[in-house]
């Protein structure tokens, strides 16, 4: 059974940082491209970042230079370090293996 479990969300003030984690099970984690998406109220889910098995990364333009995606294949975990958070980053953040599997989401709220 495939499971992706996110953690690390919360309420922070603008300019602060959070680190999201996503623990995967039921997949050969090291073979999977992993990613983060987010969905704000009333908006469509949007791509935030991805990382290949070899560590190649890709980012949404608006988070470049502020967010960093990384992975630990030994721990079957992917991370999203978010620095310089802005109110526009407020959303539910979802982990995915970009092959149809999604976590339940973790809420990030940034106050101004």
MOPAC internal coordinates of N, CA, C and O (Angstrom, degrees):
PM7 1SCF
backbone

  N    0.0000 0     0.00 0     0.00 0    0    0    0
  C    1.4630 1     0.00 0     0.00 0    1    0    0
  C    1.5260 1   109.53 1     0.00 0    2    1    0
  O    1.2310 1   121.24 1   -54.40 1    3    2    1
  N    1.3204 1   115.24 1   125.60 1    3    2    1
  C    1.4582 1   120.33 1  -179.22 1    5    3    2
  C    1.5158 1   110.15 1   -80.54 1    6    5    3
  O    1.2310 1   120.45 1   -49.13 1    7    6    5
  N    1.3214 1   116.74 1   130.87 1    7    6    5
  C    1.4563 1   121.39 1   175.41 1    9    7    6
  C    1.5161 1   109.70 1  -136.42 1   10    9    7
  O    1.2310 1   121.56 1   -45.23 1   11   10    9
  N    1.3203 1   114.63 1   134.77 1   11   10    9
  C    1.4580 1   122.18 1   171.99 1   13   11   10
  C    1.5206 1   106.10 1  -124.03 1   14   13   11
  O    1.2310 1   120.77 1   -60.26 1   15   14   13
  N    1.3231 1   116.12 1   119.74 1   15   14   13
  C    1.4587 1   120.39 1  -173.98 1   17   15   14
  C    1.5243 1   109.20 1  -122.11 1   18   17   15
  O    1.2310 1   121.66 1   -65.96 1   19   18   17
  N    1.3343 1   114.43 1   114.04 1   19   18   17
  C    1.4673 1   120.17 1   179.91 1   21   19   18
  C    1.5211 1   110.76 1   -89.17 1   22   21   19
  O    1.2310 1   121.60 1   -25.39 1   23   22   21
  N    1.3263 1   114.54 1   154.61 1   23   22   21
  C    1.4588 1   121.65 1   173.12 1   25   23   22
  C    1.5240 1   108.24 1  -155.15 1   26   25   23
  O    1.2310 1   121.44 1   -14.14 1   27   26   25
  N    1.3317 1   114.84 1   165.86 1   27   26   25
  C    1.4525 1   119.97 1   173.72 1   29   27   26
  C    1.5153 1   115.80 1   106.17 1   30   29   27
  O    1.2310 1   120.06 1   176.30 1   31   30   29
  N    1.3138 1   117.50 1    -3.70 1   31   30   29
  C    1.4565 1   119.03 1   177.89 1   33   31   30
  C    1.5165 1   111.57 1   -70.57 1   34   33   31
  O    1.2310 1   121.25 1    -8.17 1   35   34   33
  N    1.3247 1   115.21 1   171.83 1   35   34   33
  C    1.4527 1   119.17 1   178.66 1   37   35   34
  C    1.5129 1   111.97 1   168.93 1   38   37   35
  O    1.2310 1   121.56 1     9.51 1   39   38   37
  N    1.3192 1   114.62 1  -170.49 1   39   38   37
  C    1.4672 1   122.95 1   179.51 1   41   39   38
  C    1.5173 1   108.35 1  -107.37 1   42   41   39
  O    1.2310 1   120.78 1   -57.79 1   43   42   41
  N    1.3343 1   116.11 1   122.21 1   43   42   41
  C    1.4506 1   120.86 1   178.81 1   45   43   42
  C    1.5164 1   109.58 1  -134.77 1   46   45   43
  O    1.2310 1   120.95 1   -12.38 1   47   46   45
  N    1.3133 1   115.78 1   167.62 1   47   46   45
  C    1.4556 1   121.20 1   175.74 1   49   47   46
  C    1.5305 1   109.72 1   -91.85 1   50   49   47
  O    1.2310 1   121.20 1   -22.56 1   51   50   49
  N    1.3025 1   115.30 1   157.44 1   51   50   49
  C    1.4611 1   120.46 1   178.24 1   53   51   50
  C    1.5244 1   109.86 1   -54.80 1   54   53   51
  O    1.2310 1   121.38 1   -42.76 1   55   54   53
  N    1.3371 1   114.97 1   137.24 1   55   54   53
  C    1.4532 1   121.34 1  -179.57 1   57   55   54
  C    1.5137 1   114.58 1    94.32 1   58   57   55
  O    1.2310 1   120.78 1   164.26 1   59   58   57
  N    1.3277 1   116.12 1   -15.74 1   59   58   57
  C    1.4594 1   119.70 1  -179.53 1   61   59   58
  C    1.5326 1   111.39 1   -83.60 1   62   61   59
  O    1.2310 1   121.43 1     0.27 1   63   62   61
  N    1.3233 1   114.86 1  -179.73 1   63   62   61
  C    1.4666 1   120.89 1  -174.55 1   65   63   62
  C    1.5238 1   111.34 1  -125.43 1   66   65   63
  O    1.2310 1   121.39 1   -24.58 1   67   66   65
  N    1.3127 1   114.95 1   155.42 1   67   66   65
  C    1.4580 1   123.29 1   170.99 1   69   67   66
  C    1.5226 1   108.34 1  -143.39 1   70   69   67
  O    1.2310 1   121.08 1   -26.69 1   71   70   69
  N    1.3139 1   115.53 1   153.31 1   71   70   69
  C    1.4577 1   120.49 1   172.00 1   73   71   70
  C    1.5195 1   109.38 1  -123.70 1   74   73   71
  O    1.2310 1   121.26 1   -60.25 1   75   74   73
  N    1.3139 1   115.19 1   119.75 1   75   74   73
  C    1.4603 1   121.23 1   176.61 1   77   75   74
  C    1.5239 1   109.23 1   -92.42 1   78   77   75
  O    1.2310 1   121.37 1   -34.18 1   79   78   77
  N    1.3176 1   114.98 1   145.82 1   79   78   77
  C    1.4600 1   121.41 1   175.87 1   81   79   78
  C    1.5213 1   108.94 1  -125.64 1   82   81   79
  O    1.2310 1   121.31 1   -29.21 1   83   82   81
  N    1.3160 1   115.10 1   150.79 1   83   82   81
  C    1.4632 1   120.84 1   176.05 1   85   83   82
  C    1.5185 1   107.56 1  -138.62 1   86   85   83
  O    1.2310 1   121.27 1   -67.32 1   87   86   85
  N    1.3239 1   115.18 1   112.68 1   87   86   85
  C    1.4592 1   121.13 1   179.11 1   89   87   86
  C    1.5253 1   109.19 1   -95.27 1   90   89   87
  O    1.2310 1   120.92 1   -52.77 1   91   90   89
  N    1.3228 1   115.84 1   127.23 1   91   90   89
  C    1.4650 1   121.39 1  -176.52 1   93   91   90
  C    1.5139 1   111.44 1  -108.61 1   94   93   91
  O    1.2310 1   121.14 1   -34.90 1   95   94   93
  N    1.3144 1   115.43 1   145.10 1   95   94   93
  C    1.4553 1   121.35 1   173.72 1   97   95   94
  C    1.5233 1   108.21 1  -145.08 1   98   97   95
  O    1.2310 1   121.19 1   -23.97 1   99   98   97
  N    1.3246 1   115.34 1   156.03 1   99   98   97
  C    1.4630 1   119.56 1   177.97 1  101   99   98
  C    1.5125 1   114.37 1    82.82 1  102  101   99
  O    1.2310 1   120.02 1  -175.33 1  103  102  101
  N    1.3303 1   117.57 1     4.67 1  103  102  101
  C    1.4655 1   121.90 1   176.39 1  105  103  102
  C    1.5209 1   108.53 1  -132.31 1  106  105  103
  O    1.2310 1   120.94 1   -20.54 1  107  106  105
  N    1.3217 1   115.80 1   159.46 1  107  106  105
  C    1.4653 1   119.51 1   172.43 1  109  107  106
  C    1.5197 1   105.69 1   -82.81 1  110  109  107
  O    1.2310 1   121.41 1   -91.99 1  111  110  109
  N    1.3097 1   114.91 1    88.01 1  111  110  109
  C    1.4587 1   122.02 1  -167.14 1  113  111  110
  C    1.5200 1   112.16 1   -54.04 1  114  113  111
  O    1.2310 1   120.34 1   136.07 1  115  114  113
  N    1.3262 1   116.95 1   -43.93 1  115  114  113
  C    1.4649 1   119.67 1  -173.39 1  117  115  114
  C    1.5254 1   112.24 1   -65.20 1  118  117  115
  O    1.2310 1   119.75 1   162.36 1  119  118  117
  N    1.3295 1   118.08 1   -17.64 1  119  118  117
  C    1.4572 1   121.35 1   179.92 1  121  119  118
  C    1.5327 1   112.48 1   -87.82 1  122  121  119
  O    1.2310 1   120.93 1   166.39 1  123  122  121
  N    1.3263 1   115.82 1   -13.61 1  123  122  121
  C    1.4578 1   119.95 1  -170.91 1  125  123  122
  C    1.5111 1   113.02 1   -94.84 1  126  125  123
  O    1.2310 1   121.26 1   -41.50 1  127  126  125
  N    1.3370 1   115.19 1   138.50 1  127  126  125
  C    1.4552 1   120.18 1   163.32 1  129  127  126
  C    1.5199 1   106.15 1   -73.34 1  130  129  127
  O    1.2310 1   120.16 1   -47.89 1  131  130  129
  N    1.3139 1   117.29 1   132.11 1  131  130  129
  C    1.4575 1   121.42 1  -179.02 1  133  131  130
  C    1.5236 1   109.59 1  -116.54 1  134  133  131
  O    1.2310 1   121.16 1   -29.90 1  135  134  133
  N    1.3189 1   115.38 1   150.10 1  135  134  133
  C    1.4479 1   118.02 1  -177.74 1  137  135  134
  C    1.5081 1   113.53 1  -150.42 1  138  137  135
  O    1.2310 1   121.72 1   -10.58 1  139  138  137
  N    1.3059 1   114.31 1   169.42 1  139  138  137
  C    1.4685 1   123.32 1   175.12 1  141  139  138
  C    1.5288 1   108.61 1  -124.90 1  142  141  139
  O    1.2310 1   121.33 1   -45.20 1  143  142  141
  N    1.3109 1   115.06 1   134.80 1  143  142  141
  C    1.4482 1   123.46 1   171.40 1  145  143  142
  C    1.5155 1   108.13 1  -121.89 1  146  145  143
  O    1.2310 1   120.68 1   -14.45 1  147  146  145
  N    1.3146 1   116.30 1   165.55 1  147  146  145
  C    1.4632 1   120.05 1   174.73 1  149  147  146
  C    1.5186 1   110.19 1  -142.01 1  150  149  147
  O    1.2310 1   121.75 1   -24.03 1  151  150  149
  N    1.3211 1   114.25 1   155.97 1  151  150  149
  C    1.4649 1   120.35 1   178.81 1  153  151  150
  C    1.5138 1   109.29 1  -140.62 1  154  153  151
  O    1.2310 1   120.98 1   -62.18 1  155  154  153
  N    1.3121 1   115.72 1   117.82 1  155  154  153
  C    1.4517 1   121.86 1   176.28 1  157  155  154
  C    1.5279 1   108.84 1   -91.30 1  158  157  155
  O    1.2310 1   120.03 1   -23.49 1  159  158  157
  N    1.3296 1   117.54 1   156.51 1  159  158  157
  C    1.4719 1   120.29 1  -179.87 1  161  159  158
  C    1.5293 1   111.77 1   -55.02 1  162  161  159
  O    1.2310 1   120.35 1   -50.24 1  163  162  161
  N    1.3114 1   116.94 1   129.76 1  163  162  161
  C    1.4541 1   121.52 1   177.63 1  165  163  162
  C    1.5153 1   114.93 1    77.84 1  166  165  163
  O    1.2310 1   120.37 1  -175.53 1  167  166  165
  N    1.3241 1   116.89 1     4.47 1  167  166  165
  C    1.4615 1   120.35 1  -178.62 1  169  167  166
  C    1.5269 1   110.46 1  -121.60 1  170  169  167
  O    1.2310 1   121.26 1   -18.40 1  171  170  169
  N    1.3362 1   115.20 1   161.60 1  171  170  169
  C    1.4591 1   119.39 1   176.76 1  173  171  170
  C    1.5224 1   110.83 1   -76.28 1  174  173  171
  O    1.2310 1   121.24 1   -25.22 1  175  174  173
  N    1.3232 1   115.24 1   154.78 1  175  174  173
  C    1.4531 1   119.94 1   175.12 1  177  175  174
  C    1.5279 1   108.92 1   -64.94 1  178  177  175
  O    1.2310 1   120.65 1   -44.13 1  179  178  177
  N    1.3342 1   116.36 1   135.87 1  179  178  177
  C    1.4558 1   119.57 1  -178.68 1  181  179  178
  C    1.5234 1   111.36 1  -128.59 1  182  181  179
  O    1.2310 1   121.87 1   -30.34 1  183  182  181
  N    1.3254 1   114.02 1   149.66 1  183  182  181
  C    1.4497 1   122.03 1   177.59 1  185  183  182
  C    1.5261 1   109.88 1   -66.54 1  186  185  183
  O    1.2310 1   120.86 1   -41.21 1  187  186  185
  N    1.3337 1   115.95 1   138.79 1  187  186  185
  C    1.4619 1   120.64 1   176.85 1  189  187  186
  C    1.5349 1   110.86 1  -114.03 1  190  189  187
  O    1.2310 1   120.71 1   128.28 1  191  190  189
  N    1.3273 1   116.24 1   -51.72 1  191  190  189
  C    1.4638 1   119.51 1  -176.41 1  193  191  190
  C    1.5194 1   109.46 1  -162.70 1  194  193  191
  O    1.2310 1   121.38 1   -24.04 1  195  194  193
  N    1.3349 1   114.96 1   155.96 1  195  194  193
  C    1.4643 1   120.48 1   174.82 1  197  195  194
  C    1.5216 1   109.54 1  -144.73 1  198  197  195
  O    1.2310 1   121.88 1   -19.94 1  199  198  197
  N    1.3317 1   114.01 1   160.06 1  199  198  197
  C    1.4598 1   120.00 1   178.73 1  201  199  198
  C    1.5205 1   108.71 1  -145.18 1  202  201  199
  O    1.2310 1   120.67 1   -49.09 1  203  202  201
  N    1.3148 1   116.32 1   130.91 1  203  202  201
  C    1.4596 1   120.82 1   179.60 1  205  203  202
  C    1.5238 1   110.34 1   -81.90 1  206  205  203
  O    1.2310 1   121.51 1    -6.87 1  207  206  205
  N    1.3093 1   114.71 1   173.13 1  207  206  205
  C    1.4564 1   119.05 1   178.57 1  209  207  206
  C    1.5300 1   110.99 1   -61.32 1  210  209  207
  O    1.2310 1   120.71 1   151.54 1  211  210  209
  N    1.3183 1   116.26 1   -28.46 1  211  210  209
  C    1.4552 1   120.70 1   179.92 1  213  211  210
  C    1.5135 1   114.72 1   -89.54 1  214  213  211
  O    1.2310 1   120.94 1  -178.88 1  215  214  213
  N    1.3307 1   115.80 1     1.12 1  215  214  213
  C    1.4542 1   120.01 1   176.49 1  217  215  214
  C    1.5163 1   115.83 1    93.55 1  218  217  215
  O    1.2310 1   120.08 1  -173.10 1  219  218  217
  N    1.3295 1   117.45 1     6.90 1  219  218  217
  C    1.4640 1   119.41 1   176.39 1  221  219  218
  C    1.5219 1   108.84 1   -73.14 1  222  221  219
  O    1.2310 1   120.20 1   -47.61 1  223  222  221
  N    1.3272 1   117.23 1   132.39 1  223  222  221
  C    1.4569 1   121.23 1  -174.60 1  225  223  222
  C    1.5218 1   112.21 1  -117.33 1  226  225  223
  O    1.2310 1   121.96 1   -22.99 1  227  226  225
  N    1.3154 1   113.85 1   157.01 1  227  226  225
  C    1.4536 1   121.78 1   177.26 1  229  227  226
  C    1.5153 1   107.61 1  -144.07 1  230  229  227
  O    1.2310 1   120.51 1   -35.34 1  231  230  229
  N    1.3559 1   116.62 1   144.66 1  231  230  229
  C    1.4561 1   120.44 1  -174.20 1  233  231  230
  C    1.5198 1   112.13 1  -137.18 1  234  233  231
  O    1.2310 1   121.39 1   -29.15 1  235  234  233
  N    1.3162 1   114.94 1   150.85 1  235  234  233
  C    1.4491 1   122.53 1   165.70 1  237  235  234
  C    1.5332 1   107.42 1   -61.96 1  238  237  235
  O    1.2310 1   120.50 1   -42.68 1  239  238  237
  N    1.3175 1   116.65 1   137.32 1  239  238  237
  C    1.4672 1   119.60 1  -175.38 1  241  239  238
  C    1.5278 1   112.95 1   -54.87 1  242  241  239
  O    1.2310 1   120.41 1   140.36 1  243  242  241
  N    1.3115 1   116.83 1   -39.64 1  243  242  241
  C    1.4660 1   119.64 1  -173.97 1  245  243  242
  C    1.5209 1   113.66 1   -72.13 1  246  245  243
  O    1.2310 1   119.60 1   170.04 1  247  246  245
  N    1.3241 1   118.36 1    -9.96 1  247  246  245
  C    1.4705 1   120.33 1   179.14 1  249  247  246
  C    1.5203 1   112.30 1  -110.82 1  250  249  247
  O    1.2310 1   120.29 1   174.58 1  251  250  249
  N    1.3309 1   117.06 1    -5.42 1  251  250  249
  C    1.4608 1   120.06 1   179.56 1  253  251  250
  C    1.5264 1   110.47 1   -58.69 1  254  253  251
  O    1.2310 1   121.31 1   -46.47 1  255  254  253
  N    1.3174 1   115.10 1   133.53 1  255  254  253
  C    1.4561 1   120.57 1  -178.85 1  257  255  254
  C    1.5093 1   114.20 1    86.84 1  258  257  255
  O    1.2310 1   120.25 1   167.86 1  259  258  257
  N    1.3418 1   117.13 1   -12.14 1  259  258  257
  C    1.4682 1   120.68 1   178.82 1  261  259  258
  C    1.5222 1   111.57 1  -114.60 1  262  261  259
  O    1.2310 1   120.34 1   142.94 1  263  262  261
  N    1.3194 1   116.95 1   -37.06 1  263  262  261
  C    1.4626 1   121.76 1  -177.76 1  265  263  262
  C    1.5289 1   109.67 1  -105.93 1  266  265  263
  O    1.2310 1   121.11 1   -33.50 1  267  266  265
  N    1.3212 1   115.48 1   146.50 1  267  266  265
  C    1.4648 1   121.18 1   176.03 1  269  267  266
  C    1.5231 1   109.56 1  -134.70 1  270  269  267
  O    1.2310 1   120.87 1   -56.27 1  271  270  269
  N    1.3233 1   115.94 1   123.73 1  271  270  269
  C    1.4639 1   120.63 1   175.99 1  273  271  270
  C    1.5261 1   108.08 1   -97.31 1  274  273  271
  O    1.2310 1   120.95 1   -39.20 1  275  274  273
  N    1.3160 1   115.78 1   140.80 1  275  274  273
  C    1.4604 1   121.04 1   177.90 1  277  275  274
  C    1.5191 1   108.58 1  -147.97 1  278  277  275
  O    1.2310 1   121.11 1   -11.16 1  279  278  277
  N    1.3150 1   115.47 1   168.84 1  279  278  277
  C    1.4599 1   119.41 1  -179.93 1  281  279  278
  C    1.5137 1   109.91 1  -144.47 1  282  281  279
  O    1.2310 1   121.70 1   -28.49 1  283  282  281
  N    1.3240 1   114.34 1   151.51 1  283  282  281
  C    1.4594 1   122.39 1   174.03 1  285  283  282
  C    1.5270 1   106.27 1  -124.69 1  286  285  283
  O    1.2310 1   120.71 1   -80.15 1  287  286  285
  N    1.3178 1   116.25 1    99.85 1  287  286  285
  C    1.4647 1   119.64 1  -175.95 1  289  287  286
  C    1.5284 1   112.08 1   -66.05 1  290  289  287
  O    1.2310 1   120.22 1   153.00 1  291  290  289
  N    1.3186 1   117.18 1   -27.00 1  291  290  289
  C    1.4646 1   119.97 1   178.77 1  293  291  290
  C    1.5266 1   111.37 1   -68.87 1  294  293  291
  O    1.2310 1   121.06 1   152.85 1  295  294  293
  N    1.3314 1   115.57 1   -27.15 1  295  294  293
  C    1.4692 1   120.30 1  -179.09 1  297  295  294
  C    1.5189 1   112.19 1  -104.88 1  298  297  295
  O    1.2310 1   120.16 1  -177.38 1  299  298  297
  N    1.3437 1   117.30 1     2.62 1  299  298  297
  C    1.4733 1   120.70 1  -178.10 1  301  299  298
  C    1.5218 1   111.35 1    52.70 1  302  301  299
  O    1.2310 1   120.88 1  -137.04 1  303  302  301
  N    1.3243 1   115.92 1    42.96 1  303  302  301
  C    1.4498 1   120.39 1  -173.62 1  305  303  302
  C    1.5330 1   110.47 1  -133.29 1  306  305  303
  O    1.2310 1   121.25 1   -40.56 1  307  306  305
  N    1.3152 1   115.22 1   139.44 1  307  306  305
  C    1.4548 1   121.63 1   173.33 1  309  307  306
  C    1.5303 1   107.88 1  -117.73 1  310  309  307
  O    1.2310 1   121.19 1   -35.34 1  311  310  309
  N    1.3167 1   115.33 1   144.66 1  311  310  309
  C    1.4568 1   121.29 1  -174.92 1  313  311  310
  C    1.5314 1   110.48 1  -122.17 1  314  313  311
  O    1.2310 1   121.36 1   -23.45 1  315  314  313
  N    1.3203 1   115.00 1   156.55 1  315  314  313
  C    1.4561 1   121.18 1   170.32 1  317  315  314
  C    1.5176 1   107.35 1  -134.59 1  318  317  315
  O    1.2310 1   120.87 1   -74.58 1  319  318  317
  N    1.3270 1   115.93 1   105.42 1  319  318  317
  C    1.4541 1   121.27 1   175.76 1  321  319  318
  C    1.5185 1   107.98 1   -86.31 1  322  321  319
  O    1.2310 1   120.78 1   -57.99 1  323  322  321
  N    1.3181 1   116.11 1   122.01 1  323  322  321
  C    1.4542 1   121.53 1  -176.73 1  325  323  322
  C    1.5173 1   109.52 1  -117.59 1  326  325  323
  O    1.2310 1   120.60 1   -67.53 1  327  326  325
  N    1.3143 1   116.46 1   112.47 1  327  326  325
  C    1.4525 1   122.70 1   178.86 1  329  327  326
  C    1.5304 1   109.90 1  -111.75 1  330  329  327
  O    1.2310 1   120.71 1   -20.79 1  331  330  329
  N    1.3091 1   116.25 1   159.21 1  331  330  329
  C    1.4549 1   119.56 1   178.46 1  333  331  330
  C    1.5106 1   113.12 1    56.75 1  334  333  331
  O    1.2310 1   120.55 1  -136.39 1  335  334  333
  N    1.3140 1   116.56 1    43.61 1  335  334  333
  C    1.4564 1   120.07 1  -175.38 1  337  335  334
  C    1.5194 1   111.92 1   -62.56 1  338  337  335
  O    1.2310 1   121.35 1   -34.98 1  339  338  337
  N    1.3257 1   115.01 1   145.02 1  339  338  337
  C    1.4589 1   123.08 1  -179.40 1  341  339  338
  C    1.5217 1   109.23 1  -121.90 1  342  341  339
  O    1.2310 1   119.96 1   -22.89 1  343  342  341
  N    1.3331 1   117.69 1   157.11 1  343  342  341
  C    1.4798 1   119.20 1   177.02 1  345  343  342
  C    1.5312 1   112.30 1   -54.79 1  346  345  343
  O    1.2310 1   119.82 1   147.23 1  347  346  345
  N    1.3304 1   117.96 1   -32.77 1  347  346  345
  C    1.4666 1   120.91 1   179.15 1  349  347  346
  C    1.5205 1   112.86 1   -66.77 1  350  349  347
  O    1.2310 1   119.73 1   167.00 1  351  350  349
  N    1.3241 1   118.12 1   -13.00 1  351  350  349
  C    1.4699 1   121.42 1   177.20 1  353  351  350
  C    1.5309 1   111.56 1   -82.26 1  354  353  351
  O    1.2310 1   120.16 1   173.07 1  355  354  353
  N    1.3221 1   117.31 1    -6.93 1  355  354  353
  C    1.4539 1   120.94 1   179.74 1  357  355  354
  C    1.5166 1   110.41 1   -60.73 1  358  357  355
  O    1.2310 1   120.61 1   -56.76 1  359  358  357
  N    1.3348 1   116.44 1   123.24 1  359  358  357
  C    1.4568 1   122.04 1  -177.75 1  361  359  358
  C    1.5173 1   109.12 1  -178.24 1  362  361  359
  O    1.2310 1   121.43 1   -10.72 1  363  362  361
  N    1.3182 1   114.87 1   169.28 1  363  362  361
  C    1.4604 1   120.39 1   165.70 1  365  363  362
  C    1.5182 1   107.37 1   -85.67 1  366  365  363
  O    1.2310 1   120.35 1   -49.87 1  367  366  365
  N    1.3102 1   116.94 1   130.13 1  367  366  365
  C    1.4695 1   122.06 1  -177.72 1  369  367  366
  C    1.5283 1   109.20 1  -105.63 1  370  369  367
  O    1.2310 1   121.56 1   -47.95 1  371  370  369
  N    1.3276 1   114.63 1   132.05 1  371  370  369
  C    1.4603 1   121.56 1  -175.66 1  373  371  370
  C    1.5231 1   110.94 1  -120.66 1  374  373  371
  O    1.2310 1   121.23 1   -42.92 1  375  374  373
  N    1.3034 1   115.26 1   137.08 1  375  374  373
  C    1.4557 1   123.20 1   173.97 1  377  375  374
  C    1.5327 1   108.29 1   -91.91 1  378  377  375
  O    1.2310 1   120.64 1   -36.09 1  379  378  377
  N    1.3267 1   116.39 1   143.91 1  379  378  377
  C    1.4568 1   120.37 1   178.92 1  381  379  378
  C    1.5209 1   109.86 1  -148.83 1  382  381  379
  O    1.2310 1   121.15 1   -26.07 1  383  382  381
  N    1.3103 1   115.41 1   153.93 1  383  382  381
  C    1.4642 1   119.51 1   173.20 1  385  383  382
  C    1.5297 1   111.29 1   -96.43 1  386  385  383
  O    1.2310 1   121.23 1  -167.47 1  387  386  385
  N    1.3369 1   115.25 1    12.53 1  387  386  385
  C    1.4651 1   122.13 1   178.26 1  389  387  386
  C    1.5262 1   112.14 1    56.18 1  390  389  387
  O    1.2310 1   121.58 1  -156.50 1  391  390  389
  N    1.3315 1   114.59 1    23.50 1  391  390  389
  C    1.4653 1   120.63 1   176.62 1  393  391  390
  C    1.5168 1   109.89 1  -136.28 1  394  393  391
  O    1.2310 1   121.51 1  -149.46 1  395  394  393
  N    1.3276 1   114.72 1    30.54 1  395  394  393
  C    1.4562 1   119.86 1   173.75 1  397  395  394
  C    1.5087 1   116.13 1    96.62 1  398  397  395
  O    1.2310 1   120.04 1   179.01 1  399  398  397
  N    1.3050 1   117.53 1    -0.99 1  399  398  397
  C    1.4618 1   120.41 1   179.00 1  401  399  398
  C    1.5225 1   109.92 1  -104.36 1  402  401  399
  O    1.2310 1   120.96 1   -45.22 1  403  402  401
  N    1.3361 1   115.77 1   134.78 1  403  402  401
  C    1.4538 1   121.89 1  -176.52 1  405  403  402
  C    1.5163 1   110.14 1  -132.89 1  406  405  403
  O    1.2310 1   121.07 1   -30.53 1  407  406  405
  N    1.3203 1   115.55 1   149.47 1  407  406  405
  C    1.4405 1   120.19 1   169.80 1  409  407  406
  C    1.5160 1   110.65 1   -82.58 1  410  409  407
  O    1.2310 1   121.36 1     1.93 1  411  410  409
  N    1.3362 1   115.01 1  -178.07 1  411  410  409
  C    1.4558 1   119.74 1  -177.30 1  413  411  410
  C    1.5162 1   112.65 1   -85.22 1  414  413  411
  O    1.2310 1   120.42 1   167.49 1  415  414  413
  N    1.3212 1   116.80 1   -12.51 1  415  414  413
  C    1.4513 1   121.42 1   177.92 1  417  415  414
  C    1.5107 1   113.16 1    96.27 1  418  417  415
  O    1.2310 1   121.26 1   -28.45 1  419  418  417
  N    1.3221 1   115.19 1   151.55 1  419  418  417
  C    1.4581 1   121.65 1   173.87 1  421  419  418
  C    1.5183 1   108.09 1  -136.16 1  422  421  419
  O    1.2310 1   121.06 1   -44.07 1  423  422  421
  N    1.3186 1   115.59 1   135.93 1  423  422  421
  C    1.4655 1   120.99 1  -172.75 1  425  423  422
  C    1.5230 1   111.23 1   -84.41 1  426  425  423
  O    1.2310 1   121.32 1   -47.70 1  427  426  425
  N    1.3189 1   115.07 1   132.30 1  427  426  425
  C    1.4583 1   122.25 1   172.72 1  429  427  426
  C    1.5241 1   107.72 1  -119.35 1  430  429  427
  O    1.2310 1   120.82 1   -56.96 1  431  430  429
  N    1.3094 1   116.04 1   123.04 1  431  430  429
  C    1.4574 1   121.36 1   179.31 1  433  431  430
  C    1.5199 1   108.89 1  -124.47 1  434  433  431
  O    1.2310 1   121.01 1   -54.74 1  435  434  433
  N    1.3267 1   115.67 1   125.26 1  435  434  433
  C    1.4578 1   121.10 1  -178.27 1  437  435  434
  C    1.5224 1   108.64 1  -116.85 1  438  437  435
  O    1.2310 1   120.80 1   -61.49 1  439  438  437
  N    1.2989 1   116.08 1   118.51 1  439  438  437
  C    1.4620 1   120.90 1  -179.79 1  441  439  438
  C    1.5259 1   109.93 1   -93.09 1  442  441  439
  O    1.2310 1   121.49 1   -29.13 1  443  442  441
  N    1.3297 1   114.75 1   150.87 1  443  442  441
  C    1.4703 1   119.46 1  -177.94 1  445  443  442
  C    1.5132 1   111.28 1   -91.23 1  446  445  443
  O    1.2310 1   120.10 1   180.00 1  447  446  445

